[in-house]
Each structure stands twice: as C-alpha cells, then as structure tokens.
Amino acid sequence: MQTNNKTFKSGFISIIGRPNVGKSTFLNHVVGQKIAIMSDKPQTTRNKVQGVVTTEDSQMIYIDTPGIHKPKHKLGDFMVKSARNTLKEVDVIMFMVNAEEKIGPGDRYIIEMLEHTETPVFLIINKIDLVHPDQLLEIIVSYKNEYDFAEIVPISALNGNNTDRLLDTLKKYLPLGPKYYPDDQVTDHPERFIISELIREKVLHLTREEIPHSVAVIIEKIEREEKRELVNVMATIIVDRDSQKGIVIGKKGVLLKEIGTKARYDIEMLLGSKVFLELWVKVQKDWRNKPGRLKEFGFNDEEY
C-alpha cells in the first residue's frame, strides 16, 4: 500500500528482552488494543506478534518476540531462534529491561547478541513506576558500561509514562517508506491465532506449577451465524500429561468453565460480536519436544 506523502516514514521495530519485562504490555498499549497476551509467568509469548501503529506521517510495525532464555526443549529452541532472527529484519531494536532488576547474565547474553548488529539499539527501561527516580541513574550507568546504545528511554508500559516520547524518538530513526498496512489494521496475525492466544492466557492465569508451559491451544472451528449475530468457536487445549488434563478441567469441570467464561469475554471484545465458545482438553504426550507436533501447533522452525 503506497502513500503520496514524500515525508512519510515507515519501518519495523523489534522488541527483545528477557522473559517478563513487559514487552507484550508495551505492544498492547501502543496499538490500543489487546493483540498480545500477558501473564506474570515467563515465556508467555511464544511466536513473533506484529503490532501496527499508523499516524498521519508514519507507520511503525512492532515485533514482540519471545523472551530470550536458555532453552529446555525444542519449543524453547524455536522461541529463542524466533527472537534472534528478528534482529536481521528490522530498522530499530528495542532492548527492554525491568527497572526493578539489576543487570544480570541474561541481559549480558542479549547484549552479546547485539554486538553483531549494525541496527540502532534503544535501551528501554520499563516499569519505572515501581522504582524511585534516584535509582534510574544507577540503572542507566550500569547498562551504558556494557553497550553503546543509540538511545536510552525510561518508560512505564503499564501506565503509558514517557511512551509518547519514545514513539517520537523511534520515528526519527525510521526511513522514508511506504504504508505497508491499511490505517485500521493493528496486527498481521489472523483471528485464529489471537483467539487461541486469548484462551491460552486464561489457562496461564488460572493454573499453577508446570501447567502453563505445557499448554497449547488449537482452534478447530470458527463459524459465523449472521442471522443470530453469533460466532461459534471450537477449541482444543493441549497438555502433555494425563494428570494435567484433570487439573485444567477441574473438579466437575469448574476450572474449564472459568477459562471459557473469561476467554469468551476477550474474544467478544476482539470480534465485536456475541461468542459461543466450546472447549475440549486433550493429551499429546511430550508435544514440546516433537517437531511434527510443534509444526502442527503453529511453531514452524523452517521459517527461521
């Protein structure tokens, strides 16, 4: 999609960082709606999620990546490879860190990766609302000693503090370019993907222990009934052990019903329509280590 504005800027921006630093929260804030799921559990984001922000003079395409961590299975390998490969595709890299946590081995591992890129790197210090302003200088100095960042911007993605300044600064680094997406498009992911993620988010919120990392969600069917203004969604929650199936369903099906109720609300907000959501739970043993299953569930290593 072209634009006649000769001063129009457009480009791709990767958001990288350790798990749980607020990447998805930031993406949802700047896009203005929920397209990336959020949880206090690490490694919530598994795929690259693209969010599109269009203004009169620019279009920014943000790529929210899985948190970079030491992989423990083939799914983890996929997630880290997915994050690393975005560094080759973008105009600006946002390295996001948590203001509450001191620089550590995980951050230095990411900085080592950044040493091999010529792309401008912003240090984004998130969650500044949770620390005293006097602590910021110490945080900035500790990271400046590790890497020569193009810009350093403290923000609170949750409250929106300083995000406008960040967007203005990012725009300066983008090249003149075309409008890649229509003005009203906020993501390049299909409805099926976002719906499956919204369901998975509720499982993350409502379960504990090993369950969150063992879950995948497959959308079996989306069917629209125009006369009733209703969307029927059938989805299967995949776990990798029989014991986990019982936990997700809960006593007399109570937990599965709660997952469905909470997910249906978000899906209705996404689709702007009433939704009938039917959920099933199935066991696929050790699916996170089986390339065939990973591909079937949307984690296609061949893309990278």
Residue pairs with C-beta under 8 A, 6 or more apart in sequence:
1 178
1 179
1 180
1 181
1 182
2 178
2 179
3 178
3 179
5 57
6 176
7 57
7 176
8 57
8 58
8 59
8 176
8 177
8 178
8 179
9 57
9 58
9 59
9 171
9 174
9 175
9 176
9 177
10 58
10 59
10 60
10 61
10 174
10 175
10 176
10 177
10 178
10 179
10 180
11 60
11 61
11 90
11 91
11 92
11 173
11 174
11 175
11 177
12 61
12 63
12 89
12 90
12 91
12 92
13 60
13 61
13 62
13 63
13 90
13 91
13 92
13 93
13 94
13 170
14 62
14 63
14 65
14 86
14 87
14 89
14 90
14 92
14 93
14 94
15 23
15 26
15 27
15 62
15 63
15 64
15 65
15 94
15 96
15 124
16 23
16 65
16 68
16 83
16 86
16 87
16 93
16 94
16 95
16 96
16 110
17 23
17 67
17 68
17 95
17 96
17 97
17 110
17 124
18 67
18 68
18 69
18 97
18 98
18 106
18 107
18 110
19 42
19 43
19 44
19 66
19 67
19 68
19 69
20 40
20 41
20 42
20 44
20 67
20 98
21 67
21 96
21 97
21 98
21 126
21 127
22 96
22 98
22 126
22 127
22 157
22 158
23 36
23 45
23 64
23 65
23 67
23 96
24 36
24 37
24 38
24 44
24 45
24 49
24 64
25 38
25 126
25 157
25 158
26 64
26 96
26 124
26 126
26 155
26 157
26 163
27 35
27 36
27 49
27 51
27 62
27 64
28 34
28 35
28 36
28 38
28 51
29 157
29 158
29 160
29 163
30 51
30 53
30 60
30 62
30 163
30 167
31 51
31 52
31 53
31 62
31 186
31 187
32 186
33 186
33 270
34 198
34 266
34 269
34 270
35 49
35 51
35 186
35 187
35 189
35 194
36 45
36 49
36 51
36 64
36 197
37 44
37 45
37 197
37 198
37 200
37 201
37 204
38 44
38 201
39 201
39 204
39 205
39 212
41 204
41 212
41 213
42 67
42 69
43 66
43 67
43 69
43 76
43 79
43 213
44 67
44 201
44 204
45 64
45 65
45 66
45 67
45 79
46 66
46 75
46 78
46 79
46 299
47 66
47 82
47 193
47 298
47 299
48 63
48 64
48 65
48 66
48 82
48 83
48 86
49 63
49 64
49 187
49 189
50 61
50 62
50 63
50 64
50 187
50 188
50 189
51 61
51 62
51 64
51 186
51 187
52 59
52 60
52 61
52 62
52 180
52 181
52 185
52 186
52 187
52 188
53 59
53 60
53 62
53 167
53 186
54 60
54 179
54 181
54 183
54 185
57 171
58 171
58 174
59 179
59 180
59 181
60 167
60 170
60 171
60 174
61 180
61 181
63 86
63 89
63 90
65 82
65 83
65 86
66 79
66 80
66 82
66 83
67 79
67 83
68 80
68 83
68 84
68 106
68 109
68 110
68 113
69 76
69 79
69 80
69 106
70 76
71 77
71 79
71 80
73 288
73 289
74 288
74 289
74 290
74 291
74 294
75 288
75 289
75 294
75 299
76 288
77 301
78 294
78 299
78 301
78 304
81 301
81 304
82 304
84 113
85 304
87 93
87 113
87 114
87 117
87 119
88 117
90 119
91 119
91 120
91 173
91 174
91 175
92 119
92 120
92 121
92 122
92 150
92 170
92 173
92 174
93 114
93 117
93 119
93 120
93 121
93 122
94 121
94 122
94 124
94 170
95 110
95 111
95 114
95 121
95 122
95 123
95 124
95 149
96 124
96 126
97 103
97 107
97 123
97 124
97 125
97 126
97 139
97 143
98 126
98 127
99 125
99 126
99 127
99 128
99 130
99 131
99 135
99 136
99 139
99 154
100 127
100 130
100 131
102 139
102 142
103 139
103 142
103 143
103 146
107 143
107 146
108 146
111 146
111 147
114 121
114 147
115 147
120 150
120 151
120 173
121 147
121 149
121 150
122 149
122 150
122 151
122 152
122 153
122 166
122 169
122 170
123 140
123 143
123 147
123 149
123 151
123 152
123 153
124 153
124 154
124 155
124 166
125 136
125 139
125 140
125 143
125 152
125 153
125 154
125 155
126 155
126 156
126 157
127 156
127 157
127 158
128 136
128 154
128 155
128 156
128 161
128 162
129 156
129 158
129 159
129 161
131 139
136 154
140 152
140 154
143 149
143 152
144 152
150 173
151 169
153 162
153 165
153 166
153 169
154 162
155 161
155 162
155 163
155 166
156 162
156 163
157 163
181 188
187 194
191 222
191 270
191 271
192 219
192 222
193 298
194 270
195 219
195 222
195 233
195 235
195 267
195 270
196 217
196 218
196 219
196 235
196 298
197 217
198 263
198 266
198 267
198 270
199 217
199 235
199 237
199 259
199 263
199 267
199 277
199 279
200 215
200 216
200 217
200 237
201 263
201 266
202 258
202 259
202 262
202 263
203 211
203 212
203 215
203 217
203 237
203 248
203 259
204 212
204 215
205 262
206 255
206 258
206 259
206 262
207 215
207 247
207 248
207 255
210 244
211 239
211 244
211 247
211 248
213 288
214 239
214 240
214 241
214 244
214 288
215 237
215 238
215 239
215 248
216 237
216 238
216 284
216 287
216 297
217 235
217 236
217 237
217 238
218 235
218 236
218 238
218 297
219 233
219 234
219 235
220 234
220 235
220 236
221 232
221 233
221 234
222 231
222 232
222 233
223 231
223 232
223 233
224 230
224 231
224 232
224 273
225 231
225 232
228 274
229 273
229 274
230 273
230 274
230 275
230 276
231 267
231 271
231 273
231 274
231 275
231 276
232 275
232 276
232 278
233 267
233 275
233 276
233 277
233 278
234 278
234 280
235 277
235 278
235 279
235 280
236 279
236 280
236 281
236 282
237 248
237 256
237 259
237 279
237 280
237 281
237 282
238 282
238 283
238 284
238 287
238 297
239 245
239 248
239 281
239 282
239 283
239 284
240 283
240 284
240 285
240 286
240 287
240 288
241 283
241 285
242 283
244 283
245 281
245 282
245 283
247 255
248 255
248 256
248 259
248 281
249 255
249 256
249 281
250 256
250 257
250 258
256 279
256 281
259 279
260 277
260 278
260 279
263 277
263 279
264 275
264 277
267 275
267 277
268 274
268 275
284 293
287 293
287 294
287 297
288 294
291 301
294 300
294 301
295 301
295 302
